[in-house]
C-alpha cells in the first residue's frame, strides 16, 4: 500500500528507517483513537510536540520522538543524540529544568493561564450566528490553539517525567527503592486535580438524581438519548437536575469519547454522553477517591518522614525540593488531558460541526460529517471560496476503510532494543511505550509494567468500550486496551485494573493509585489472553498476572 493519504514524507520505509533506528513500535494506543482522517492528521501534528518539548529543556539523551506512518498506523521511535550533542546540551538542560524543580506550580500555572485565555476566545464565538469570515477566524484560532496546546502538553510532560526520573534515580542511589516499591508510590499519592474533580462532580450528580427520584429512569432506559428526553419530561425535578448537569458541563464537560476524536460530540454538545458514568456512580455509595484520600495523605506524610530521615543531612534540602517537584507528576500527568486534549477536541468539534453543516448546505459535501475527511488547510480555503470536496472525500473514505483493515505488527526491528531506545526519552518510556518487566522466576501468565501496588484475586471482565460500562460489576478486575478520562467511574467499582498499553505513569497507573487499586499497565496481550469470567491474581507489586481458572 502507498503512504496513508499520499503523505510519502511520513511513510515508514523499512530499509531506510531501520538503518537509523534500532526499533520502531506500533502506537496502537493513540492510532486506535483516531476515528476519521482529520483525527489522524491532527494526531500527527500533536506528535510533533515531542520535539519542541525535548528541545525546550535541551534534554541531553534524546531530541524527542520520531514518527512514521505505515498503512494508517503510527510507528514511534526515539531521536537519540550523539555524544557531542549530549555534552553541548547538558549545561543548558540543568539551567532550564532548575525553575521547575524550584517551583513547579508557578511554571505550570503560567501555561494554564495562557491556554485558558485562548480557550475563552474560541468559546465566546457563537458559531451558528458567525459570518463566514468570523467562522474562518474561529477555525484558524482553534488550529493555532491545537498546535500550541500540543507544545505545552509536551513541555509539561517532559518537565514532570524528567523530574520524576531524576527523583527515582536519587531514591535508587540513596534509599535503594524505585517507582515499583510501595514506599515510593506512597510518596506520590493523595493528590487532587481536574479529572478527579470531574469524577467527584459526576458522583454528586448521580446522588442528586437518586434523591430527585430519577434513578428508576437511569436503570430502565439504556438508550442515553432517550433517557435525556425522559428526564426533560420529569417536571421540576427533571429540569432542576438537567440545569445542574449543564452547569457542570460548562466547567468540566469539554471532553469527547477519546483523546483524538474532534469528529465526535463533546458532553457540552450532547449531555447524554455523561450518562454511562453517572449510571455507574449510582452503584457507589461513597466517592472512592475521597474514601481513600485521608489514608493516602497519611501514607504520604509517613513515607516523607521515613525517607527524609534516611537521607544524609547535607543532601536533605535538595532531596526535599526534588521530591516536592516530583509529586506534581500525579497532577500534571492527569490534568494536562483536561487543558490540552479535551479542550483541543471539544473546541474543534464546536467549530467543525458548523463548518460541515455549511459545506453540506452549499452542496460541497453530501453529509456534514464528511468535513472530517479534509485537512485544516483544505477546510480553511473552502470556508470562503466554497470549492467542491466530493472527489477528495470519496478517495479519503476509501483509503481510511482500507487502512483500518490492517493489523500492524507490534514492532519493527530488534525488540531487545526497546528498553535501551525508549529509556533515552522519559516521556515515552514512562507514559507511552510499554516495557513489561518480564521475570521468568515468577512463572506468571502475563507481565506488565508495575504501575500501582497491591495484590488481589478476582473475576476478570474485559471491557473495550463505554457502551459496555453497565455490564461491569463491583469487585471485578477490569481488563482493557487502555483507559481514558471517561473510564474513571469503573475505578470506583474495580478490584484491580489491567491494560495492554501504557507505562508506569499512564492514566490507569496514576488514577489507580488515587483509587487505591492495583494496576498493571503495558501487558501488551492482556485483552487477548484474558477472557471475561476467568479468575485472576493481579500482583501490582511485581507487575505479574496469574490466570487461576479458565
N, C-alpha and C positions, 0 to 999 in steps of 0.2 A: 504494500500500500504506500501511497505517497504521503508526504508530510500532512499533518492534520490541517485542514482548511487552507492548504497551499502555503504553509509557513516553513520553507526549506531552511531558513537560518536557524530555526529552533529544532529541526529534526535530528533525532538520535542516529548517528552513523557509527556503527559498532567499531569498525576498523580505526576510525579517527578518534572517537571519544574514549575508547579503552586504551589508547596509546597515551592519553594524558591523565586518565583517572583509573585507578585500580578496580573500582567497583562503582556501579550505579544501582540505586534501589528504587523500585517502583513505589511511588507515593499513592497507594490506594486510598489512604485516609482522606486526602484532600480531593483527589480526582473524582471519587465516587460522589462527592457533594455537588459537583457541577452538573446541573440538570440540563442546561442548554449551552449552545455555542457561546453566547455572551458571558455566561457564568465561567466557562472555561477560559475564555480570553482574559477576563478580569482576574482570575486566579493566577495566570501567568504574570500579569502586571503586579499583582500583590507579591508574588515570589521574588520579584526584582528588589523588594525591600531588604532582602537578606544582605546584599552587598553594601547599600548605604549604612545599614546598622553596624556591620562589621567595620566599615571604614570610619564611622563616627567615633568609634573607640580605638581605631587603629589596632584591632585585635592582632597580636603577633602571629598566631598559629594558622590563621586562615583569613581569606578575603570574602567570606560568606559562602552561600550555596551556589552550585551550578545546576541549571535546569535544562532539560531537553524534553521534546515531545516525541513519543513513539506510538503511533496509531491511536491517538486520542488519550494517551495515558502519560502522566508526568513522571519522568525519572529524575532523581536528585542525587547529587554527589557534593563534594566539598572542594572549594578552590584553595589548595594549600599554598602557603607562602614559601619562598626559598629561605635558606639560612641567612642570606644577606638582608632580605626583606624583614625577617624577624628581628635582626639587630637594629635596623632602622626604625621599626615600629615600636619596639619595646619602651623606650623613654616616653614617647608621646602617649602610648597606651596608659602608662602609670599616671600621667598627668590628667588624662581625660576621664579615667574611672574614679579618680580621687573625690570629686564633688559628690558623686553618687554614694560613695562609702560614707562620706561625712554627713550628708543629709539627703537620703534617698527620696523622702517625701517631698522635699522642696523641688527637686529636679523633676519628679514625676508629675506633680500638680501644675507645673509650668506648662507642660504639654496638654494636660487635661483642659486647662483654661483655653488654650489655643483651639483645640478641637471643638470645645463647646461653642466658641464663637462662630466657627464655620458651620456647625450643625444648626445653630439658631437662625442663621441667614437663609439656609435652604428650607427649614421648617416654616419660615414666615411667608413663603410663596404660596398663594392659592393657585394650584396647578390648573384647575378647571377654568378659572377666570383669566389666567395669564394670556397675554398676546403671544404669538409665535416667537417674537423676539425675546420676550421675557422668559418663555419656556426654554428657549435655546440657552439663555444665560444661566438659568437654573440647572439645566443639564450639564453645562460646562463647569458650573460651580461644584456640582456633585462629583464629576470626574476628577477635578482638582482635589476635592476632599478625599476621594477614594485613594488617590496616589499618595497624598500626604499622610493619610491615616496608616497606609502600609509602611511608610518610612518610620513614623512614630512607633508603630507596632513593634518594629524590629529594633529600634533604639531601646525601647523598654525591655524587649525580650533579651537582647544581648546584655543589658545592664544587670538584670536580675540573674540570668544564667551564669554570667561571668562571676558575679559576686558569690552566688550560691556555690559554684565550683571552687572558688578560692577558699571559701569558708570550709567546705568539705575537706579540701587539701590540708588546711590548718588543723582540723579535727583529727584527720588521719595521723598527722605528724605528732601532735601534742597529746591526743587523747586516745588514739588507736580505735576510733569509731568512724563510720562513714554514713552516707544517706540511707543505707539499708538497716541501720540499727535503730531500735526503738527510742533510745536516748536522743539521737539526732532528730528523729521525727517529732519527739515531744517539744524540742526547741522551736519547731516551725508551726505548731498547731495553735488553735484558739483565735484565729483572725476573723475579721468581718469585711465584706466587700459587696459590690453592687449585685453580683449574681446571687449571693446568699440573701441579700435584701429583697431581691426579686422573688426568691422562693418563699421567704417569710411573708411577703405580701400575698402570694398565691395561697398559702396556707390560711391566712386570715380571711381571704375571700371565700375559701372553702368552708370555714367555720361559720362565716356570716350567712352563706347560702343555706346552711343547715338550720341556723337559728330562724331564718325567714321562711322556713318550710319548703325550700326548693330542692332538697336532697332527693325526694322521690322522682322528680323530673330528670335529674342527672343520672340516677340509677336506671331509669326505664327508657331513656332516649339516648341511644348510642350515636345517632347521626348528630354531629355537633351543630350544624347549621339549622337543623330542625329544632334543636334544643334552644338555640338563641331566639328563634321565633316564639317558642312556647313561653320562655321566661319573659319576653316582652309583653305577653298577654296575661301575665300573672298579677295585674293590678299594681297597687302601690309597692308591694314587696318586690315584685319583679323589676319595676322601674328604679327603685332605690338601689337594688343590687347592681343593675346594669350601669347606673350613674357612677357607682363606686368603681366598677370594672373599668369604665372609660377613664376615670381619674388615675387609676393605677397604670393603665396603658400609656397615658400621656407621659409618664415618667419612665416606666420600665418595659413598655410593650414594643419597643423598637427592635424587634428580633424576628427573624424568619425561621424556617424549619431547620436549616443547616447554615454553615458559615459562608458558603459560596453559592447563593441562590437568589440573586437580585430578581429573578423571574418569578418568585413566589410571593404571596401576600405576607405582610407583617401582621402582628397582633393588632396594631392600630387600625389597619385596613379591615381585618377580619377578626373581631374579638373572640369568635368561637374557637380559634386556634389555641387559646389558653385553656379550653375546657378539659382536654386529657390530663393536664397537670392538676387542675383544680379537682377533678374527679378522683385522681389518685390521692390527693391530700385529704380527702374526706375520710379516708380509712385510717388516718393518722391522728390520734387524739392529742398528740404533742408535736411541736415542730422539732424534729430530731436534732437539728444543729443546736438549737437553744438548750435542748436536753443535755447535750454533751459539752456545751460551751464551758460551763464552770469547771468541769473535770479537765478539759483541755487547757484552760487558763492556769489552773492549779498545777497541772503536769508541766506546763512550760516554765512556770516560776520555779518549781522544784528542780527541773533539769538545768535551768540557767544557773542556779546556785551551785549545783553539783559540778558542772563543767568549769565554771569560773574558779571554783576552789581548787581545781586541779591544774590550772594554768599558772605558770611561773609569774611571779609578781611583775617582772619587767615587761611581760607580754600582755598583761591583762587589759590595759586601756585599748590597745589595738584590737585585741580579740573581741572585746565587748562591742566596739564600734562596727567591726566586720559582721558580728552576729546580728546586731540590730538591722544592718542593711540587708543581710541575707533573709531576714524574717519578712521582708517585703515581697519575697518570691510568691507567697501564697496569695497576696493581694493582687499584685500585677499579673501573675500568671493566669488569674481568672478575670480580673477586671478589664484587661485590655480587650477582651472579647466584647464587653459592653460598649466601650467607646469606639472601637475600630471596626471589627467585623459586623456586629449587629447594626450599628448606625450606617455603615457603608452600604449594606444590602437593603435595609429598610428605606433609607432615603432614596437610594437608586430605584427601588420599586415604585416609590411615590412619584418620581419624575417620569420613568419609562412607561408606566401604566398610561399616563395621559398622552405621552408621545405615540404609543402604539394605537390608542383609540383614534387619534387624529390622523395617523397614517392610514388606518383601515377606512375611516370615513372618506378620505380623499381617494380611495381606490388604489393606493400604493401597496397594500397588503390585503390578503384575504381575511386574516384574523389578527386582532391587536397583539396577540401573543407572539406573532411572527417577528415582532420587533427584536426579540431575543435571539434572532438568527443573524443580527448585524453587529458590526464593531461600533464603538463610540464614534469613530470618525465618519463611518457610513451613516450613522444616525444624525449627527450634528449637521451635516451638509443637507440632509433631507428635510429637516425641520422647517427650513425656509424655502428651499428650492423644489421640494416635492418630487424627487426622482423616483421612478417606479422601482420596486425592490423584489418583484415576484421571481425573477430568474435567480437572483442571489439566494433568496430564501429556499427555493427548490433545491439548489445544489447543496446548501448547508444542511438542510434537513436530512438529505440522503447520506451525506458524509457522517453526520452525527449518529445516525442509526447504524451505519456500517461499523464505525469505530467502537460503539458501545457493545458490540458483539465480541470484541477482542478480549481475551483473558490474558493479561500480561504476566510474565514470569516474575517472581519476587525480586530478582536482581539480575544484573549483567556483570560479568567479570568474576573476580575472586571473592567469595563470601567471607573468607577468613580475614579479608582486609577491612571488613565493616567496622570493627571496634577501633582500629587504628585510624581509619579515614575519618569517620564521623566523630571520633574523640577529639579531633582538632577544632571542632566547632561546637561550643557548649549549647547554643540554641538548638541545633539539630539533634545532638546526642541526648539532651535532656527532655525535649518536648515532642520531637517529630519521628525520628527513626528508631524503631525498637531494636534493642540488642539484648536478647534473652540471656539470663545468667544460667547457662546450662551446667548443671552439676550432677554428673552421672552417678556419683555415690549416693544421691538421694533416691534414685530409682523412681522418679516421678513420671507421670504420663505426659505432662506438659510443663514447660518452664517459661517464665516471663521475666520482666524487669520488676524487681521488688519495688512496689510503689507506696503502699501504706500497710503498716504491720498489723498482725493479728492472725489467729488460726481458727477456722470454723469448719464445720461439716454441714451439708445441706443439700437440697434438691436443686439441680440446675434448671434454669429457664432461659432459653435462647430467645432474645428479642432483637428484631432487626429494624423495626420502625415504630414511630409513635402510634400508629394505628393499632398496635397490639399492647399498648400500655395496660389496658383494662384487664388483660389476661394474666398479668403478673400478680403473684400473691405474696403477702407479707411473709418474710422468713425464707424466701427462695434466694438462690445465688444468681445474680444477673450475669449473663454471658452475652456479649455483643461485639460488633466490629470495633466500635468506639462510642464514646458518649460526648454529647454537646450540652449546652446550657439548658435545652428543653428536656433533658433526661433526668434532671436532678430530683424530681419528685420520687423517682424509683429508689434513690439512695436512702430515703427515709423508710423504705419497706424492705430493702435487700439485706441479706446476711453478709454478702461479700459481692465484689464486682470483678469480673474477668473480661479483659478486652484483647482483641487481636493486635491493635496498633497502639502507638503512644509510648512515651518513655516515662521515666521516674517523676517527671514534672508535667505530665499530661493533665487534661481536665479531670479524668477519673481519679488520678492519683491525688491531686490537690484537694478535690472535693471529698474524696473518701476519707481523708484524714479528719476533715471537719465533721463528717457524719459518724466518725468512729468505726469505719468499716475496713476490713482487709481488702486491699486492691492489688491485683496482679495485672500489670499492663504489658503490652508487647508480646503476647504469646504466639502471634503470627497465625496459628492454626486453631485457636480456641473454638471458634464457631464451626469449624469443620469436624473436629474430633469429639466435641461435646454435643450431646443431644438433650433436648428437654426431657426431664424425668430422671436423668442419671443422678446418682448420689455422688457428691464430690467432697474432697477435703481440700480446702483452699488455704495454703500456707503463705500469708503475706510477709512473714518474717524471712522466708527463704526464697520466695518467688516460685514456689512449686505447687503443682496441682495434681491430685491423685483421683482417678476415677475409681470409686469404691464399688459401684454396682452399675450394671448396664440394663 
